[in-house]
């Protein structure tokens, strides 16, 4: 996943809550969103992992991409596929596919919810160097974000189907564009002698392509939220530096809503350093975008499974999926 976190403010270890209702004194100000089903999100994460590592140019990658697109479409979303050729840091040609699933696509105001769906070809942060060249399942680092997005899309499409003109998106005139980035996690591995901070451009190839060529001509959005590593235990979300620079208002909104819902042990007001992630390209394209990216409550860095062979379905926590998914739905239901 891009670069490591440069700095994380210290935070006391606290047990995670399963809060589903607002708990703060001003919680009545929130409009209740429909329930986010963590069991469904978990099932979507597990299904992606069943294909095997979703590394570039692999059969597992192609089959999983078809699954993701067909699942969004089955809910009622309109699918846009962005196919493109690119190259890895070492010149290897790759075939990319950004998948955009738009719910209520004809609305005037667009909001982006995004995350990457590929998985890392190298377990280059594993404790055992013998595993460095082993592809990872990417259950947390990739699949968890798509699992949350799929469940959000299911909820939004059900609201449209069941409530017609009274559905939230139709009342507000919103389109929600779920963008599944490809080739995010194939940046230069740490074991290469030439690896340094200048290797940032070798990451996030799918969002780099989209920033130059949108899936729809002249596309823009009010704001975006990029999800990354949102499914492991002992996870907290700190306010990331690029997000604070480009989209401070939305950072505050997201974190305030998460805390009001009782997920304050996940959404910390502490800050982290700048992360090279897909939100950077969205911000540089002129759309304010927030990175909701998991950190470990016990360590100064990403979750312990990050870029290791242990990033598998056994380490996915349903309550973390719930905290993120319910917060994201509530953010949408409370956007004016």
DRENNU-779574 format. One record per residue (C-alpha): chain; residue in three letters; residue number from 1; y, z, x. Coordinates in steps of 0.1 Angstrom, whole numbers. Layout:
<tormars>
+-------+------+-----+-------+-------+-------+
| kette | rest |  nr |     v |     w |     u |
+-------+------+-----+-------+-------+-------+
|     A |  ALA | NUM |     Y |     Z |     X |
...
+-------+------+-----+-------+-------+-------+
</tormars>
This chain:
<tormars>
+-------+------+-----+-------+-------+-------+
| kette | rest |  nr |     v |     w |     u |
+-------+------+-----+-------+-------+-------+
|     A |  UNK |   1 |     0 |     0 |     0 |
|     A |  UNK |   2 |    31 |   -12 |    18 |
|     A |  UNK |   3 |    46 |    14 |    41 |
|     A |  UNK |   4 |    39 |    51 |    42 |
|     A |  UNK |   5 |    64 |    75 |    26 |
|     A |  UNK |   6 |    90 |    84 |    52 |
|     A |  UNK |   7 |    97 |   118 |    38 |
|     A |  UNK |   8 |    87 |   139 |     9 |
|     A |  UNK |   9 |   105 |   171 |    -1 |
|     A |  UNK |  10 |    83 |   202 |    -2 |
|     A |  UNK |  11 |    69 |   211 |   -36 |
|     A |  UNK |  12 |    48 |   241 |   -46 |
|     A |  UNK |  13 |    13 |   233 |   -57 |
|     A |  UNK |  14 |     9 |   237 |   -94 |
|     A |  UNK |  15 |   -19 |   229 |  -118 |
|     A |  UNK |  16 |   -15 |   198 |  -138 |
|     A |  UNK |  17 |    -7 |   201 |  -175 |
|     A |  UNK |  18 |   -21 |   182 |  -204 |
|     A |  UNK |  19 |    12 |   183 |  -222 |
|     A |  UNK |  20 |    15 |   158 |  -251 |
|     A |  UNK |  21 |    45 |   172 |  -270 |
|     A |  UNK |  22 |    80 |   178 |  -258 |
|     A |  UNK |  23 |    85 |   213 |  -246 |
|     A |  UNK |  24 |   121 |   216 |  -235 |
|     A |  UNK |  25 |   148 |   231 |  -257 |
|     A |  UNK |  26 |   163 |   197 |  -264 |
|     A |  UNK |  27 |   130 |   180 |  -270 |
|     A |  UNK |  28 |   140 |   172 |  -306 |
|     A |  UNK |  29 |   163 |   145 |  -292 |
|     A |  UNK |  30 |   133 |   124 |  -283 |
|     A |  UNK |  31 |   118 |    99 |  -307 |
|     A |  UNK |  32 |    80 |   104 |  -308 |
|     A |  UNK |  33 |    60 |    75 |  -295 |
|     A |  UNK |  34 |    24 |    67 |  -307 |
|     A |  UNK |  35 |    -4 |    85 |  -287 |
|     A |  UNK |  36 |   -15 |    69 |  -255 |
|     A |  UNK |  37 |   -53 |    71 |  -252 |
|     A |  UNK |  38 |   -63 |    81 |  -217 |
|     A |  UNK |  39 |  -100 |    73 |  -225 |
|     A |  UNK |  40 |   -91 |    37 |  -232 |
|     A |  UNK |  41 |   -70 |    34 |  -201 |
|     A |  UNK |  42 |   -98 |    49 |  -180 |
|     A |  UNK |  43 |  -122 |    24 |  -194 |
|     A |  UNK |  44 |   -99 |    -5 |  -184 |
|     A |  UNK |  45 |   -97 |     9 |  -149 |
|     A |  UNK |  46 |  -135 |    12 |  -147 |
|     A |  UNK |  47 |  -140 |   -23 |  -160 |
|     A |  UNK |  48 |  -118 |   -37 |  -132 |
|     A |  UNK |  49 |  -137 |   -18 |  -106 |
|     A |  UNK |  50 |  -170 |   -32 |  -119 |
|     A |  UNK |  51 |  -161 |   -66 |  -106 |
|     A |  UNK |  52 |  -160 |   -52 |   -71 |
|     A |  UNK |  53 |  -130 |   -53 |   -47 |
|     A |  UNK |  54 |  -104 |   -77 |   -60 |
|     A |  UNK |  55 |   -95 |   -92 |   -26 |
|     A |  UNK |  56 |   -79 |  -126 |   -23 |
|     A |  UNK |  57 |  -101 |  -157 |   -25 |
|     A |  UNK |  58 |  -130 |  -137 |   -38 |
|     A |  UNK |  59 |  -152 |  -143 |   -69 |
|     A |  UNK |  60 |  -145 |  -107 |   -80 |
|     A |  UNK |  61 |  -107 |  -114 |   -78 |
|     A |  UNK |  62 |  -110 |  -145 |  -100 |
|     A |  UNK |  63 |  -132 |  -130 |  -126 |
|     A |  UNK |  64 |  -111 |   -98 |  -129 |
|     A |  UNK |  65 |   -80 |  -119 |  -133 |
|     A |  UNK |  66 |   -96 |  -137 |  -162 |
|     A |  UNK |  67 |  -106 |  -104 |  -177 |
|     A |  UNK |  68 |   -71 |   -89 |  -175 |
|     A |  UNK |  69 |   -55 |  -120 |  -190 |
|     A |  UNK |  70 |   -80 |  -122 |  -218 |
|     A |  UNK |  71 |   -77 |   -85 |  -226 |
|     A |  UNK |  72 |   -40 |   -87 |  -230 |
|     A |  UNK |  73 |   -43 |  -119 |  -251 |
|     A |  UNK |  74 |   -69 |  -102 |  -273 |
|     A |  UNK |  75 |   -43 |   -76 |  -282 |
|     A |  UNK |  76 |   -18 |  -103 |  -292 |
|     A |  UNK |  77 |     3 |  -108 |  -261 |
|     A |  UNK |  78 |    14 |  -142 |  -249 |
|     A |  UNK |  79 |     0 |  -151 |  -215 |
|     A |  UNK |  80 |    19 |  -168 |  -187 |
|     A |  UNK |  81 |    -1 |  -176 |  -155 |
|     A |  UNK |  82 |    17 |  -181 |  -122 |
|     A |  UNK |  83 |    -7 |  -198 |   -98 |
|     A |  UNK |  84 |     6 |  -203 |   -62 |
|     A |  UNK |  85 |    -5 |  -208 |   -27 |
|     A |  UNK |  86 |     4 |  -184 |     1 |
|     A |  UNK |  87 |    -7 |  -172 |    34 |
|     A |  UNK |  88 |   -18 |  -138 |    48 |
|     A |  UNK |  89 |    -1 |  -123 |    79 |
|     A |  UNK |  90 |   -27 |  -141 |   101 |
|     A |  UNK |  91 |   -22 |  -175 |    85 |
|     A |  UNK |  92 |   -52 |  -174 |    62 |
|     A |  UNK |  93 |   -45 |  -195 |    30 |
|     A |  UNK |  94 |   -48 |  -176 |    -3 |
|     A |  UNK |  95 |   -47 |  -185 |   -40 |
|     A |  UNK |  96 |   -24 |  -161 |   -59 |
|     A |  UNK |  97 |   -22 |  -155 |   -97 |
|     A |  UNK |  98 |     6 |  -135 |  -112 |
|     A |  UNK |  99 |    -3 |  -127 |  -148 |
|     A |  UNK | 100 |    25 |  -121 |  -173 |
|     A |  UNK | 101 |    16 |  -107 |  -207 |
|     A |  UNK | 102 |    45 |  -107 |  -231 |
|     A |  UNK | 103 |    46 |   -87 |  -263 |
|     A |  UNK | 104 |    71 |   -99 |  -289 |
|     A |  UNK | 105 |    82 |  -126 |  -265 |
|     A |  UNK | 106 |   109 |  -142 |  -286 |
|     A |  UNK | 107 |   130 |  -111 |  -287 |
|     A |  UNK | 108 |   165 |  -112 |  -270 |
|     A |  UNK | 109 |   161 |   -82 |  -247 |
|     A |  UNK | 110 |   133 |   -81 |  -222 |
|     A |  UNK | 111 |   119 |   -51 |  -204 |
|     A |  UNK | 112 |    94 |   -53 |  -175 |
|     A |  UNK | 113 |    64 |   -30 |  -170 |
|     A |  UNK | 114 |    46 |   -41 |  -139 |
|     A |  UNK | 115 |    19 |   -32 |  -114 |
|     A |  UNK | 116 |    -4 |   -51 |   -89 |
|     A |  UNK | 117 |   -40 |   -60 |   -98 |
|     A |  UNK | 118 |   -54 |   -70 |   -64 |
|     A |  UNK | 119 |   -71 |   -46 |   -40 |
|     A |  UNK | 120 |   -69 |   -40 |    -3 |
|     A |  UNK | 121 |   -92 |   -61 |    20 |
|     A |  UNK | 122 |   -92 |   -33 |    46 |
|     A |  UNK | 123 |   -98 |     4 |    44 |
|     A |  UNK | 124 |   -75 |     8 |    73 |
|     A |  UNK | 125 |   -65 |    44 |    65 |
|     A |  UNK | 126 |  -101 |    56 |    63 |
|     A |  UNK | 127 |  -112 |    86 |    84 |
|     A |  UNK | 128 |  -140 |    65 |    99 |
|     A |  UNK | 129 |  -128 |    35 |   119 |
|     A |  UNK | 130 |  -161 |    18 |   112 |
|     A |  UNK | 131 |  -148 |    13 |    76 |
|     A |  UNK | 132 |  -115 |    -3 |    86 |
|     A |  UNK | 133 |  -127 |   -38 |    78 |
|     A |  UNK | 134 |  -143 |   -28 |    45 |
|     A |  UNK | 135 |  -126 |   -39 |    12 |
|     A |  UNK | 136 |  -118 |   -11 |   -12 |
|     A |  UNK | 137 |  -124 |    -8 |   -49 |
|     A |  UNK | 138 |   -87 |     0 |   -55 |
|     A |  UNK | 139 |   -94 |    22 |   -85 |
|     A |  UNK | 140 |   -61 |    41 |   -81 |
|     A |  UNK | 141 |   -43 |    16 |   -58 |
|     A |  UNK | 142 |   -41 |   -13 |   -83 |
|     A |  UNK | 143 |   -65 |    -8 |  -112 |
|     A |  UNK | 144 |   -49 |    24 |  -125 |
|     A |  UNK | 145 |   -16 |     7 |  -131 |
|     A |  UNK | 146 |   -32 |   -22 |  -150 |
|     A |  UNK | 147 |   -53 |     2 |  -170 |
|     A |  UNK | 148 |   -21 |    20 |  -181 |
|     A |  UNK | 149 |    -4 |   -13 |  -189 |
|     A |  UNK | 150 |   -34 |   -26 |  -209 |
|     A |  UNK | 151 |   -34 |     6 |  -231 |
|     A |  UNK | 152 |     4 |     4 |  -235 |
|     A |  UNK | 153 |     0 |   -33 |  -247 |
|     A |  UNK | 154 |   -28 |   -23 |  -271 |
|     A |  UNK | 155 |    -5 |     4 |  -287 |
|     A |  UNK | 156 |    25 |   -19 |  -289 |
|     A |  UNK | 157 |     6 |   -48 |  -304 |
|     A |  UNK | 158 |   -11 |   -25 |  -329 |
|     A |  UNK | 159 |    24 |   -13 |  -340 |
|     A |  UNK | 160 |    35 |   -48 |  -345 |
|     A |  UNK | 161 |     4 |   -57 |  -364 |
|     A |  UNK | 162 |     4 |   -27 |  -386 |
|     A |  UNK | 163 |    41 |   -21 |  -392 |
|     A |  UNK | 164 |    55 |   -56 |  -393 |
|     A |  UNK | 165 |    94 |   -57 |  -394 |
|     A |  UNK | 166 |    93 |   -19 |  -391 |
|     A |  UNK | 167 |    76 |   -20 |  -357 |
|     A |  UNK | 168 |    96 |    -5 |  -328 |
|     A |  UNK | 169 |    99 |   -38 |  -309 |
|     A |  UNK | 170 |   111 |   -57 |  -339 |
|     A |  UNK | 171 |   136 |   -30 |  -349 |
|     A |  UNK | 172 |   151 |   -29 |  -314 |
|     A |  UNK | 173 |   147 |   -66 |  -306 |
|     A |  UNK | 174 |   127 |   -59 |  -274 |
|     A |  UNK | 175 |   101 |   -80 |  -256 |
|     A |  UNK | 176 |    79 |   -61 |  -232 |
|     A |  UNK | 177 |    67 |   -82 |  -203 |
|     A |  UNK | 178 |    37 |   -67 |  -185 |
|     A |  UNK | 179 |    37 |   -84 |  -151 |
|     A |  UNK | 180 |     5 |   -81 |  -131 |
|     A |  UNK | 181 |    14 |   -88 |   -95 |
|     A |  UNK | 182 |   -11 |  -105 |   -72 |
|     A |  UNK | 183 |   -14 |  -102 |   -34 |
|     A |  UNK | 184 |     6 |   -70 |   -32 |
|     A |  UNK | 185 |   -19 |   -51 |   -10 |
|     A |  UNK | 186 |   -29 |   -76 |    16 |
|     A |  UNK | 187 |    -1 |   -68 |    41 |
|     A |  UNK | 188 |    -9 |   -65 |    78 |
|     A |  UNK | 189 |   -34 |   -37 |    85 |
|     A |  UNK | 190 |   -25 |    -8 |   107 |
|     A |  UNK | 191 |   -52 |   -16 |   132 |
|     A |  UNK | 192 |   -35 |   -48 |   143 |
|     A |  UNK | 193 |   -17 |   -43 |   177 |
|     A |  UNK | 194 |    14 |   -61 |   164 |
|     A |  UNK | 195 |    18 |   -38 |   133 |
|     A |  UNK | 196 |    53 |   -23 |   130 |
|     A |  UNK | 197 |    80 |   -19 |   104 |
|     A |  UNK | 198 |    89 |   -56 |   105 |
|     A |  UNK | 199 |    55 |   -63 |    89 |
|     A |  UNK | 200 |    70 |   -54 |    55 |
|     A |  UNK | 201 |    73 |   -91 |    45 |
|     A |  UNK | 202 |    35 |   -95 |    47 |
|     A |  UNK | 203 |    32 |   -73 |    16 |
|     A |  UNK | 204 |    40 |   -80 |   -21 |
|     A |  UNK | 205 |    35 |  -117 |   -19 |
|     A |  UNK | 206 |    31 |  -122 |   -56 |
|     A |  UNK | 207 |    64 |  -105 |   -65 |
|     A |  UNK | 208 |    81 |  -124 |   -36 |
|     A |  UNK | 209 |    70 |  -156 |   -52 |
|     A |  UNK | 210 |    81 |  -145 |   -87 |
|     A |  UNK | 211 |   115 |  -135 |   -74 |
|     A |  UNK | 212 |   121 |  -171 |   -64 |
|     A |  UNK | 213 |   103 |  -189 |   -92 |
|     A |  UNK | 214 |   102 |  -169 |  -125 |
|     A |  UNK | 215 |    74 |  -174 |  -151 |
|     A |  UNK | 216 |   101 |  -186 |  -175 |
|     A |  UNK | 217 |   132 |  -205 |  -165 |
|     A |  UNK | 218 |   164 |  -184 |  -163 |
|     A |  UNK | 219 |   144 |  -153 |  -171 |
|     A |  UNK | 220 |   160 |  -119 |  -168 |
|     A |  UNK | 221 |   154 |   -84 |  -181 |
|     A |  UNK | 222 |   174 |   -53 |  -189 |
|     A |  UNK | 223 |   153 |   -32 |  -165 |
|     A |  UNK | 224 |   118 |   -28 |  -151 |
|     A |  UNK | 225 |    93 |    -1 |  -143 |
|     A |  UNK | 226 |    67 |    -7 |  -116 |
|     A |  UNK | 227 |    36 |    14 |  -117 |
|     A |  UNK | 228 |    15 |    21 |   -85 |
|     A |  UNK | 229 |   -12 |    46 |   -78 |
|     A |  UNK | 230 |    -9 |    63 |  -112 |
|     A |  UNK | 231 |   -45 |    76 |  -117 |
|     A |  UNK | 232 |   -56 |   101 |   -91 |
|     A |  UNK | 233 |   -58 |   139 |   -92 |
|     A |  UNK | 234 |   -33 |   161 |   -75 |
|     A |  UNK | 235 |    -6 |   134 |   -81 |
|     A |  UNK | 236 |    31 |   138 |   -84 |
|     A |  UNK | 237 |    59 |   113 |   -88 |
|     A |  UNK | 238 |    90 |   117 |   -67 |
|     A |  UNK | 239 |   122 |    98 |   -70 |
|     A |  UNK | 240 |   119 |    68 |   -46 |
|     A |  UNK | 241 |   150 |    58 |   -26 |
|     A |  UNK | 242 |   152 |    21 |   -35 |
|     A |  UNK | 243 |   149 |    30 |   -71 |
|     A |  UNK | 244 |   177 |    55 |   -68 |
|     A |  UNK | 245 |   198 |    29 |   -51 |
|     A |  UNK | 246 |   193 |     1 |   -76 |
|     A |  UNK | 247 |   183 |    18 |  -108 |
|     A |  UNK | 248 |   195 |    54 |  -108 |
|     A |  UNK | 249 |   202 |    56 |  -145 |
|     A |  UNK | 250 |   166 |    46 |  -154 |
|     A |  UNK | 251 |   151 |    69 |  -128 |
|     A |  UNK | 252 |   169 |    98 |  -145 |
|     A |  UNK | 253 |   158 |    86 |  -180 |
|     A |  UNK | 254 |   121 |    83 |  -170 |
|     A |  UNK | 255 |   119 |   116 |  -152 |
|     A |  UNK | 256 |   138 |   135 |  -179 |
|     A |  UNK | 257 |   115 |   121 |  -206 |
|     A |  UNK | 258 |    84 |   130 |  -185 |
|     A |  UNK | 259 |    96 |   165 |  -181 |
|     A |  UNK | 260 |   105 |   169 |  -218 |
|     A |  UNK | 261 |    70 |   158 |  -227 |
|     A |  UNK | 262 |    57 |   187 |  -206 |
|     A |  UNK | 263 |    47 |   166 |  -176 |
|     A |  UNK | 264 |    71 |   183 |  -152 |
|     A |  UNK | 265 |    43 |   190 |  -128 |
|     A |  UNK | 266 |    39 |   153 |  -124 |
|     A |  UNK | 267 |    76 |   142 |  -125 |
|     A |  UNK | 268 |    93 |   161 |   -98 |
|     A |  UNK | 269 |   131 |   159 |   -92 |
|     A |  UNK | 270 |   124 |   159 |   -55 |
|     A |  UNK | 271 |   130 |   126 |   -36 |
|     A |  UNK | 272 |   109 |   104 |   -13 |
|     A |  UNK | 273 |   119 |    78 |    12 |
|     A |  UNK | 274 |   121 |    40 |     7 |
|     A |  UNK | 275 |    88 |    23 |    -2 |
|     A |  UNK | 276 |    81 |   -14 |     3 |
|     A |  UNK | 277 |    66 |   -22 |   -31 |
|     A |  UNK | 278 |    69 |   -49 |   -58 |
|     A |  UNK | 279 |    99 |   -32 |   -74 |
|     A |  UNK | 280 |   120 |   -42 |   -43 |
|     A |  UNK | 281 |   117 |   -79 |   -51 |
|     A |  UNK | 282 |   126 |   -73 |   -88 |
|     A |  UNK | 283 |   157 |   -54 |   -77 |
|     A |  UNK | 284 |   167 |   -80 |   -52 |
|     A |  UNK | 285 |   164 |  -106 |   -80 |
|     A |  UNK | 286 |   191 |   -87 |   -99 |
|     A |  UNK | 287 |   170 |   -67 |  -124 |
|     A |  UNK | 288 |   172 |   -29 |  -119 |
|     A |  UNK | 289 |   136 |   -16 |  -114 |
|     A |  UNK | 290 |   121 |    18 |  -108 |
|     A |  UNK | 291 |    90 |    25 |   -87 |
|     A |  UNK | 292 |    67 |    51 |  -103 |
|     A |  UNK | 293 |    44 |    56 |   -74 |
|     A |  UNK | 294 |    19 |    84 |   -68 |
|     A |  UNK | 295 |    22 |   109 |   -40 |
|     A |  UNK | 296 |    -2 |   138 |   -32 |
|     A |  UNK | 297 |    10 |   173 |   -41 |
|     A |  UNK | 298 |    -8 |   188 |   -11 |
|     A |  UNK | 299 |     3 |   163 |    16 |
|     A |  UNK | 300 |    33 |   145 |    30 |
|     A |  UNK | 301 |    22 |   111 |    19 |
|     A |  UNK | 302 |     2 |    90 |    -5 |
|     A |  UNK | 303 |   -30 |   102 |   -23 |
|     A |  UNK | 304 |   -58 |   111 |     1 |
|     A |  UNK | 305 |   -79 |    81 |   -11 |
|     A |  UNK | 306 |   -51 |    56 |    -2 |
|     A |  UNK | 307 |   -66 |    26 |    17 |
|     A |  UNK | 308 |   -99 |    43 |    21 |
|     A |  UNK | 309 |  -134 |    36 |     8 |
|     A |  UNK | 310 |  -130 |    66 |   -15 |
|     A |  UNK | 311 |  -105 |    49 |   -37 |
|     A |  UNK | 312 |  -131 |    44 |   -64 |
|     A |  UNK | 313 |  -135 |    53 |  -101 |
|     A |  UNK | 314 |  -149 |    88 |   -92 |
|     A |  UNK | 315 |  -114 |    98 |   -81 |
|     A |  UNK | 316 |   -96 |    86 |  -113 |
|     A |  UNK | 317 |   -81 |   114 |  -134 |
|     A |  UNK | 318 |   -76 |   108 |  -171 |
|     A |  UNK | 319 |   -48 |   133 |  -174 |
|     A |  UNK | 320 |   -28 |   116 |  -148 |
|     A |  UNK | 321 |   -32 |    83 |  -167 |
|     A |  UNK | 322 |   -22 |   102 |  -199 |
|     A |  UNK | 323 |    10 |   116 |  -183 |
|     A |  UNK | 324 |    21 |    82 |  -171 |
|     A |  UNK | 325 |    12 |    62 |  -201 |
|     A |  UNK | 326 |    26 |    86 |  -226 |
|     A |  UNK | 327 |    59 |    89 |  -207 |
|     A |  UNK | 328 |    62 |    51 |  -204 |
|     A |  UNK | 329 |    56 |    46 |  -242 |
|     A |  UNK | 330 |    82 |    74 |  -249 |
|     A |  UNK | 331 |   107 |    57 |  -226 |
|     A |  UNK | 332 |   104 |    25 |  -246 |
|     A |  UNK | 333 |   106 |    42 |  -280 |
|     A |  UNK | 334 |   138 |    60 |  -269 |
|     A |  UNK | 335 |   155 |    30 |  -253 |
|     A |  UNK | 336 |   186 |    20 |  -274 |
+-------+------+-----+-------+-------+-------+
</tormars>
